Amino acid sequence: MSGLSPASATRTAVSGGVVEPSHVEVVLADVFDALTTLDYHFVSANTDEKKVRQVKPPKPYPRRWLAQAAEDNGEKRAAKIEDARRRKRERQQAIETGLIA
């Protein structure tokens, strides 16, 4: 299986339905994080002491492959969708009864 593409159906099925990232995607995400951290430190070092707290640290590059592995695509997703639908129905009922404008 090591010769197969990370996006191949076989590797995806073996990894539980999660598409594996290519080596290029992983390296680019790491390089992006390193550059944004370097830029943050450079800006922080060259900013007035009173304004240093205004400089916010960078957010890490979103790694979709980690989010896919961590999130449960089944029951949790269905529960979130159903909760959103319930809130929408409640809001619509409140508008119809005149509780909110």
C-alpha positions in Angstrom: 0.0 0.0 0.0 2.9 2.4 0.4 3.0 2.9 -3.4 -0.6 4.1 -3.5 -1.6 7.7 -3.6 -2.8 9.1 -0.2 -6.1 9.9 -1.9 -6.6 6.4 -3.3 -9.8 4.6 -2.4 -7.9 1.7 -0.8 -5.9 3.9 1.6 -8.9 5.9 2.4 -10.9 2.8 3.3 -8.1 1.4 5.4 -7.7 4.6 7.3 -11.4 4.6 8.3 -12.7 7.0 5.6 -10.2 9.8 6.3 -8.2 11.0 3.3 -4.6 11.0 4.3 -2.6 14.2 3.5 0.3 14.0 1.0 3.8 14.7 2.2 3.7 18.0 0.4 0.6 19.2 2.3 2.2 18.3 5.6 5.5 20.1 4.8 3.7 23.2 3.5 1.6 23.5 6.6 4.7 23.2 8.8 6.5 25.8 6.6 3.5 28.2 6.8 3.5 27.9 10.6 7.2 28.5 10.8 7.0 31.6 8.7 4.1 33.1 10.5 5.7 32.5 13.9 9.0 34.0 12.6 7.0 37.1 11.3 5.2 37.4 14.7 8.5 37.3 16.6 10.1 39.9 14.2 7.1 42.2 14.5 7.0 41.8 18.3 10.7 42.5 18.6 10.5 45.7 16.5 7.3 47.1 18.1 7.2 49.8 20.7 7.0 48.3 24.2 3.6 49.8 24.9 2.1 48.3 21.8 3.6 44.8 22.0 0.5 43.4 23.7 -1.6 44.5 20.7 0.4 42.1 18.4 -1.5 38.8 18.4 0.3 35.5 18.0 -0.5 33.7 14.7 -3.0 30.9 14.5 -1.7 27.6 13.2 -2.5 26.6 9.7 -5.7 24.5 9.7 -4.8 20.9 9.1 -8.0 19.3 7.8 -6.6 15.8 8.2 -6.3 16.3 11.9 -9.8 17.8 12.1 -11.3 14.9 10.2 -9.6 12.3 12.4 -10.7 14.1 15.6 -14.3 14.7 14.6 -17.0 12.1 14.7 -18.7 12.4 11.3 -21.7 10.3 12.4 -23.7 10.9 15.6 -22.1 14.2 16.6 -22.7 15.8 13.2 -26.3 14.6 13.1 -26.9 16.0 16.6 -25.5 19.4 15.6 -27.7 19.5 12.5 -30.8 18.5 14.5 -30.0 21.1 17.2 -29.7 23.8 14.6 -33.0 22.8 13.0 -34.7 22.9 16.5 -33.3 26.4 17.2 -34.6 27.6 13.8 -38.1 26.2 14.5 -38.1 27.8 17.9 -37.0 31.1 16.5 -39.6 31.0 13.8 -42.4 30.2 16.3 -41.2 33.1 18.5 -41.4 35.5 15.5 -44.9 34.2 14.6 -46.2 34.7 18.1 -44.7 38.2 18.3 -42.2 37.4 21.1 -39.4 38.8 18.9 -39.5 41.1 16.0 
